[in-house]
Amino acid sequence: MTSIYQQQLSLFMIVYIKLALTIKNANAFEYAHPKINQNILIEPHSIYAYPGETVQFPCIVSKQFDATVTWCWNDFCTLGKAQLLRHEATHDGLISIYQYAAYPKFRLSINERLNHYNLSITDVSDKDEGIFQCQIQRTMRAHEARSERVHLTIVAPPMDRPKLLLPIMPLKQGQSTNITCVSSPSKPASELILYKNEEIINSELSSATYVYELDKDTNKNVTKLIYTIDDPDSSWHNAVVKCKQIYEFANNPQLYVIAKLNVYYKPRARIESQNRSPLNVNSTATFRCIVHGNPEPQLKWFANSMDLASLTSPTINIPLSKHVHNHSIGCTAINSVGMTNTSIRLLIRYPPTFIVRPPKFVVVDLNSKSSLKPTILRCIVDSYPRSKITWHRYGEIIAKGLSFNLENITKREQQGIYSYRIETEGFETIKNDFIIYMKGKPLIYIQESKQYSRLFECQVYSSSPILRITWRLNDQPIESSDQLSISTTCGDYSCISKLVYNYPRIIPSSKTLNRLSCIGENEFGIDQSRLYQMNTSDDPTMILLSIILSTFILIIFFSAVAVYCCCRVRRIRKRHKCLNNKKLPVVYDEHYSINELIKEVGSLRTCNTSMNNTDKLSLQMDSTDHLLTTSFNNHNTKTVLDNLSNESSTNSSGFHSKSTTTIFNNEYSPRLPETVDLKFSGIYPLYTYHIK
């Protein structure tokens, strides 16, 4: 047994040594003669072809001279023996065309000079589909090379519409569901697009899934588009879902299928006010609860979390008052899917009402140290919107807010009339006055009444009883009489004394300055108001008289202007009426003859009938050089006019101005107006003719 093991070990050692030497020799040879890489320069590509067409897969290689190029079909790389069909001579070299004996539609075109090994298939059909690959066999000195695996697909358009697979209706809110669109079988597979109310929805990649399958019955491709609706809500109810099938390799119309969804969803509700905002107190507001839901929901109203079961109408009317301000009102919608509540808060505008009103009369005793005396005045009002409160003196703001601190009143000069203003948006401003009185002498104000004329009022304030009130004019006491009337009324802390006067009798002259004063007295002493100055210019009677007088003067002035304008217009119209028959030439130059001038003047008809009986006609010509006047008598048989000028003047144009001789007969003598002035002007000497 031991000898056998020794023999086997010896044999194993010998085989191992021989194998190691062989590998070492091969590596040494490969190192001395390395293999080169063969390349496919132009590879084939996938082809979509219609039945009956001829297709060609190119394959241009770089190989060793002893290498072989073969084609593989569906990973079968031995297509059989190739028979030479023919040679074709081209400018690129000789092309040899071979045909495979087992596959007569497969032909191999070889150009040895350019290393072209192209595979073509004639009259393609479904049987020729598959995967094709070009390969270069390896040699001792070169590696093999392979192209990409490419497909030959025979185009087969879809023959029917796509199918839309929907779940059982109605869909329920909160439960996810799938919508599946399946294309009609085709080669290659069709593209699917899913729409919701004409909007593309399969762009959401997280909810859409594409599946490609092979239909075994037709051996064609089928596309499935699965879209998941995570939570169908009201937006999906009555939504139109459309699946469109697109096939890009044919001019067939785009086919589609549509379906309508029915979804049970939780109600939605909202409250609308039928009144214009804002809501005002002492009015009625109308509210409407608008609900949507499937199935149709039931409606209930509630107020401040209290159920109003009796109100089932979608529209209600609520009287608005201050008591319902800031209350909530809402409605509830219920169906088989769920319940929805919605509510609004009633914010009602109402005017301010006093909760704490400041007193009208405040007494400040600077000498008292009692803790009971008031130190703060408060003004608290209830309103919506919230009011703004300010404290004033003499029109200036001295404090803001709900309170006014009296500790700042430390001097007697600070007593007097104060006021507070309550401003609320949308309502009139409330302004009230109050008196801060320093305990001691009376506080007196005198003023003329704004409501009644010829009336003065004297207001006297005092925390102790008022003993006496007197009036003085120019430091003289005034008592009631026919021209004056004095009346006094008193309250808790004040007295009002009224003085009614007859203005002209009290003030004898407008230049007299009158001083009116009011004096009050209590147990602490006497005080006097500020002097009041009066002047007659303030008398309303004088003002009214001035207004009446000014109005009367304006009326007279405008009347005179109107009469003047009417007369002038009438005169102008009369003058135009007389001259409308014939207008006298205005401008003549020296070339216009005297005969023509007299003829024009004679043709005028005057409106003055008194001149129509005039028997004499006179012509007067004035010139800068001479003056010649000639008179004509209608009783003469003939009159001869001598030359009007013995001298001739030469103008800048070379013309001579010269008078002419005119003969008038009695029977042709015209009747002329009283006086006609004619002026000849131009570049010649100026002549003025007076014809009477």
WORAGI-V473395 format. One line per field, one symbol per residue. psi: psi as a letter, one per 40 degrees, with the letter a starting at -180 (. if undefined). Layout:
psi->???
This chain:
psi->ddddddddddddddddddddddddddddddddgiiihiihdhiiiihhiiheihihhihhihiideihhiihhfehegeahhhhdiihhieeahhhhihhddgeehihhhhddefhghhihigiaddeiahiihihiiadeiiiiiiihiihhhhhiieiiiihhiihiiihhehiiihhhhiihihaiiiihhihfehheeegddeihhhhihhddefiihhhhhhhhdghadeehfihhhhhhhheeifiihiiiiihihhhiiiiiihhheiiiihiifihihihhhihihihiihiiihfehhgdeheiehihhhhiddeheiihiihhhaedaihiiiihhhhhiihihdhhiidhhhhhdeheieeihehhihhihihihihhihihfeiheiiaeihheeeheideeiahiiihhhhheiihhhiiihhhhhbiihhhhihhedhifhihhhhiieihhdihiihhfehihihadeihhihiiadeiihhhhhihddddhdieehhhhhihhihaeeaiiiiiihhiieeehdddddddddddddddddddddddddddddddddddddddeddhhhhdhiaeehidddddddddeihiehddedeheihihhhhiddihhhhiihdeidihhhihdheihhhaeeeihhhiihhhhideehihiidhhhhhhiaeiihhhhhh.
